Amino acid sequence: MLDKELTRCWLLAAFAVPFALHSQEPPVSVSTTLSTGYYSASTRGDANQSQSFVPLGARFDLNGYLLSPGFLTISAVPEVTVGPQASEAGFQGGNGIQLRTSLFPKSLSPLTFRYSNVAVKDAYFGSLTQVSGYTVSNRNKDLGVTWEFRPPHLPATTIDWGQGSVDSKSDIAEVPDYLSRGKHLNADSGNEQLERARLEALQRGQQA
């Protein structure tokens, strides 16, 4: 029987440095999160494997608007990571950007565009019965648009279209590479105010 011993040691430190840049046109707010730590894992059995690294990541959250908050809002989240991440140890990070912009966000019919392109390299050390000691590089992409119609005292309608893909590559033959793509078109209609009133009436009936 294969005798495999698995040890892990990690330390994660993260802190946020929020600050704001104010100008008349347009105002912008920026927050920064820096993360680092130490990860070490090893397996002993028929084949001895070990891996250790010190990840270093920076994530920037930028938010602003053009002309006025009711006209056009913009959100951008770029991130940079040196070294792989280890999800099982709480290390999350990647290299890429996420963008979101909304036209007339406070109106009856806001329109929102979104885009993301993030590359993630993850290190895996599975259980004693699984393949372990390998890394997987994923390229995650997403593109979409959402339109809402929110008339007062009437059911709101949301239409969402999007497409995405995941390009995964492993550094060992036991875990195959794959490319996945998908598209969707969703439509939803409902009235939050009517639903809230229904729930409140139900709660009052239960208390009576």
N, C-alpha and C positions, 0 to 999 in steps of 0.2 A: 504494500500500500504506500502510496506517495505520502511522504512526511513533509509537510510544508509549513513553515512558520512565517507569519506575517507580522511585521511591526510597523508602526506608524508614529511619527512625531511631527507636530506642526505648531506653529505659532502665527497668529494673524493679528496684524495691527492696522487699523484704518482710522482715518480722521478726515473730517470735512473742514474746508476753509471757505466759508461763504463770504462773498463780498459783492457789492453792487457798483455798477458804473451808471451814473445818471447823466443824461443829457436831455435836451428838450426834444430831439427828434432823431431817432426813436430812443426811448429808455430801454436799457438792457440790464438784466440781472444775471450774475454768473456765480455758480457754486462749484467747488472743486473737491473731489474725494481722492485721496491718495491711499494706497494699500500696499502692504508688503508683509513678509513673514518668512517662514522656513518650513519646508516639507521634506520628509525622508521616509522611504518605504523600502522594504526588502522582502524577498521570498527565498526560502531554502528548501530544496527537494532534489529532484533529478537534475534540475538546472537552477543554479543560484542566480538571482537577479536583485539588483538594487538600483534605486534612483533617489536623487536628492536635488533640490533646487531652491532658489530664493526668488520668488516672483515679485515683480514690481509693477504696479499699475497706477494709472491716472485717469480719472473720469471727470469730464467737464459738462456741466448742465447750464446751457445758455437759453434764456427766455427773454423775449421782447415783443414789441409791436410796432407797426408802421402807422404813422399819423395818429391813430387812436386805438385803444383796446377793442373797440367795437368794429374796426375795419379789417385789420389783418394781424394775427398773432403768429409768432414764429418760435419754435422750440428746436434746439439742436443739442445732441448729446454725443460728442466725439469721445472716444476712449482709446488709450494706448496701453499695452501690456508687454512687458519684457519677460520672457519665459512662459512655460505652460501654466495652465490653471489646474487645480485639483478640486473638482466639485465635492467629492466625498469629505474633504477637509475644510470646506468653506471658502476656498479660493475661487473667486469668480472674476473673470476679466476677458478681454478680447481686444481686437484691433479693428476699428471701423467707426461708423457714425450712424446715428438714428436722427431722422428729420421729421418734423410735423409742422404743418402750417394750416391755419383756419381762416377762411374768408367770411366776414360778417358773423363771428362766433356768437354774438348776443342777439342775433336777429331771429326771425321766424324760420329761416331756411339757411342755416350755416353749411358751409362746404369745407371739408377737411381733407388734405392730402398727407400721405405718410410714405416714408421711404427709409429703409435700413439696409445696411451692408456691413456685416460684422464677421470677422474671422476669429475662430476660437480653437485653441489647441489644448486638449484636456488629457491629463495623465490618469490611467486607470490601474488600480491594484485590486482585483476582484477577490471573491471568497476562495476558500481552499479548493472548491470544485470547479472554479471558473478559470478561464485564461486571464492572466494578470501580467502586469509589468509592461504595458504598452501605452502609446499615445495615439489619439485620433484628432485630426485637423478638420474642422468643419467651417464651411463658408455659408452663412445664413443670409439670404436676401429676401426682402419683402417690399412690395409696392402696392398701394391701394388708395382708394378715395371713398369718403363717406358723405352722403347728403342727408340732411335732416329737415323735416317740415314739422314745426311745432306751433300750430294755431291754438290760440287760447280756447279753453273749454271744449276742445275736440281732441280725438286721439292723435297722438304724434306718430309720424312715419319716419323710418330710418331705412335707407338703402345703402348697402356696403358692397363694394367690389374690391377684390384684391388678388394678387398672385404672389407666390413665394417659391423658394427653392432652397434645398440643403445639399451641398456638395461635400461628401465625407470621404476622407482618405486616412487609412490606418497604416502604421509602420510595421505591422506583422501580417503574414499571409492568413492566419487563422481568422482574422476579422476582415471581411471583404469591404472594398470601397463601394460606394453607391452614390447615385445622384437622384434626388427626389424633387419633383415639381408639382405644383398644385394651383388651381384657380377656384374662386368662389364668387357667387353673387347672392346676397341675402337681402331680404326685405322683411321688415317687422313693423307692426302697427300696434299701438297701445296708448292708454291714457294713464299717466302716473297719478294724476290727481284723483281720478275715479277709483283707481286701485287703492290708493292711500285711504280714501274715504270709506271704501268697503272694508278694509282691514280695521279701521278705527271703529266702525259700527259693529263688526264682529267681536272686537275686544270688549266693547261696552255691553254687548249681549251676554258675553261670558261672565262679566263681573256682576251683572244684575241678578 
